[in-house]
Amino acid sequence: MRNIEEFQKILLSVIEYAEIEKAWILEGKDSLWSLSLIQNVIIPETSELLDHAKKGEVYFKHGKKHRLLESTYYMTDEVNNLYNTRLGSQIALLQHYYDRL
């Protein structure tokens, strides 16, 4: 059960940083992140994983063999180095943890 609890903490952290980044963008401040990526990929994907984690489940949308999160995929496809942001580092941590579940 400890794994699920730790997984939930990481998911909540990603959502928290995504919401902070979203608010930052909506205030007109500079960000390496795009609002559409946060609203259409990161928050929905992480929220879906969290919903399952709260039930004690680990959700694999595309099966256990395909563990690359959509959020991670988009981060690697970006021109900007999103891994150096607070949100990016949390998504990288989530991906690392998700790979080991």
Secondary structure, 3 states (H helix, E strand, C coil): CHHHHHHHHHHHHHHHHHHHHHHHHHCCCCCCCCHHHHHHHHHHHHHHHHHHHHCCCCCCCCCCCCCCCHHHHHHHHCCCCHHHCHHHHHHHHHHHHHHCC
